[in-house]
Each structure stands twice: as structure tokens, then as C-alpha cells.
Amino acid sequence: MKTMQSLNCLIVGGAVRDRLLGRPIHDRDWVVLGSTPEAMQAQGFLPVGHDFPVFLHPKTREEYALARTERKSGRGHQGFTFNADPKVTLEDDLQRRDLTINAMAQTADGTLIDPFDFKRDLDDRILRHVGPAFAEDPLRVLRVARFAAQLAPLGFTLASPTRDLMQAMTNAGELNDLTAERVWQETHKALASPAPARYFDILRDVGALAVLFPEVDALFGVPQPEKYHPEIDSGVHTLLALTAAAKLTDDVGIRFAVLCHDLGKALTPSDEWPRHIGHEARGVAPATALSDRLRVPKAIKELAILVTAQHGRVHHALEMKPATLVDLIESLDGLRRPERMEAVLLACHADARGRLGSENCDYPQADRVRAAAEVIRSVSPQAFVAQGLKGLAIKNALHQARVQQLAEQLPR
């Protein structure tokens, strides 16, 4: 029986790429040459799935995959059969991978193994597909866009042939077979990246935005008043706001809310352009539809809907009278859930910065709402309970007491 040390194992994929780029390495994937499922399990490796030749190391829990080739056997991301024969070579395994920058290997001591000179694309900062088999997996369209978002600070660009292939895959309807879970998984990673707008920009360029995010795609070409939005285009504004959000917060929920906040502008009748009166209320339905279709987590969905419905009111906080300001804070549930109100305010700040020439603007509206919430936080319902009030009567009395306290204490 082989000892564990005798397995011919190499580090592959993202860990190799990130080491060469000087980026943090969060996990390592290994490829095992010349072995079998039986031999792996005999040494204590735990199989991940019945039909997939991937195993977990009994101690480190890192993934070890048998070198394999793949053959398309159906539609979608999972329509593949695998050949993990011990005769499959490292070169065979690397050629099935998505991008050249992910198709290199290294030994445990760090020696690079690059049989196809793919490091050249890494050095040139190019995202390029390995070969024709790229087109067999529609998820790779999203993965490439996501890598572009993650690696944007390093200056990576998309190779034209890869861009054309992604567009051809989209036009062929391949993306229609992707599950909501996989789309959200890639989108979540992209939203967490340094340049999330790059993800949606590339998807739009290859036609995938209209397929997977039609509510967002519909914003492009919809004008806004140039006085307030020098960029004019609603879709351009949305991506500018998303870029601003990425600079303000790492919170994926806030970034997704910013992506959704103006979806109602795509529903404004064209004879009302470039004004969009009531777009906040109109945007709730498409924000809900997008969240439901992608099966977005409940908390993220709720924040997106709240930002969509209330961002216009927050923008006018400086002009609000005490009663209106109290109503806004109560609508945001800002006293019971101050962290959620803060998320809304950050999203609104990103919206304000999502305009040409306003990328670094302050947002005093948020300070006004925060200050108002602090003033009325001390108003307690206990006094009204002691008076014998109940239910709606307590709610109304509490609201009026908050308005009075705000009128007396909040400086202009």
C-alpha cells in the first residue's frame, strides 16, 4: 500500500496564481497524479461526492482531486462526465481548466510547473481561456467576469477571443441552464471584490446581463436630468454608485442594495424622461423579483428593498420637518435596528457619490438622520404604558413625543 507521502501531489489553480501575484492564499487545491479512488480512501481521504473524483485530506481538510479530463454530456454547469484514469497526465488536467492564469501547478516546495507557458498571460495581466473546452461550461462566463472584478486593481484585461467566446455562449442560450444558487455564488464573490462594477460591466458587454440581470440591464439607455446626473445614463449611474459603495464599505448587502436602488427608473414611462418621479416605489417590484430569482439571502433582500423604497426620502433629510424626520427614522426601524439604518445611510451616500464629479462628496443627510435618531432614542414607551394606553394608542403617543422632543432639541 502506498504511504501518504508517496502520492504524487501538486498544488494547482488559484493558490499558484495568487502566490505568483503576491496575493493572500486562503486555501490550496491539490491534484493527485497516478492514483485511484480506492487508493485515496485506503489512506484515509474522504470522498466529497459519489461521481466526482475529489477528496478531503484526513487532517488538513484540503481538497485533493484526481487528475482528470472532462467530457460534455448535458446542458448546464453540471452536465459533465469525468475520466480520472491513473494515466491522465498533469498536462491533460491543466488543459481542462478555465483560464490560463488558473492552469499552472507547483510542487509543495514552491517550484512552478508551467508546461504551456501560461505564466506569460499572468505577467501580461491578461484573462484568456485555455482552449475550446471553455465553452462547455456556462458558469465560466460568470467566473471570468468575477476574476476581472477581483483582479482589476492589478490591471487585468480580458482577451478579445475570450470575450467573443463568452458572447457566443450567451447567444447560444447556455446561461439559461445555470442554477440560481451558482449565479448568486459568483455574484456574491464579485460584489465582495475590489471592483464589483467590473463584473456587471463585462456581463453587459457579452450580453449576459440581459439574461441574468434584466432589471439592471434595462437601466442602460434611460436618461436622467443632466443637472443632477452629469453621466445622464441610469445604468452608468448605477455602476458608478456601486463603485462608490465598494470604497465606503465591504458589506455585500449594502453593495447589492446599491445595485438595486434605482431599478424603478427603467419603468418610468419614456414620455416622462428624464424625470423619474415615484421611481422609488416602482423599484420595489423589480428589486424583489431580482432578489427572489437569485434566491438572495433574506436579510440582503430586505435591505435592498428598503434602500430602493426610501433612498429618495433620505436624500431630502436636510429639508425635513421634525414630524417627517421622525417618520423616516421609524420607517427605517432606526431605533430598534440602528445597524440597518446605518446600512441604508451608507447606501444612500454611495448613491450620492455615483455621479460624475461627485465621487468624493460628503453626505450631511446621513449625519442629520443619525443626530435625529440619537435625540429621540431616549423617548420611552413606558410612560404611556403607565398611563394605561394600549396598542395603537401607545404607538401614536410615542410618535408625537418623539416629534416634540426632536423639535425642541435638534439643532438646525
TALIN-V308022 format. One record per helix or strand of 2 or more residues. SS is the DSSP state (hx for helix, st for strand). FROM is the first residue (numbers start at 0). TO is the last residue. If there is no record, write none. Layout:
BEGIN
ss=SS from=FROM to=TO
ss=SS from=FROM to=TO
END
This chain:
BEGIN
ss=hx from=3 to=5
ss=st from=7 to=11
ss=hx from=13 to=20
ss=st from=28 to=32
ss=hx from=36 to=41
ss=st from=45 to=46
ss=st from=53 to=55
ss=st from=62 to=65
ss=st from=68 to=71
ss=st from=79 to=82
ss=hx from=89 to=94
ss=hx from=99 to=101
ss=st from=104 to=105
ss=st from=111 to=112
ss=hx from=118 to=123
ss=st from=125 to=126
ss=hx from=131 to=135
ss=hx from=138 to=153
ss=st from=156 to=157
ss=hx from=159 to=170
ss=hx from=173 to=176
ss=hx from=179 to=190
ss=hx from=195 to=204
ss=hx from=207 to=211
ss=hx from=213 to=216
ss=hx from=233 to=247
ss=hx from=251 to=259
ss=hx from=262 to=266
ss=hx from=269 to=271
ss=hx from=278 to=293
ss=hx from=297 to=314
ss=hx from=316 to=318
ss=hx from=321 to=330
ss=hx from=337 to=352
ss=hx from=363 to=375
ss=hx from=381 to=385
ss=hx from=390 to=408
END
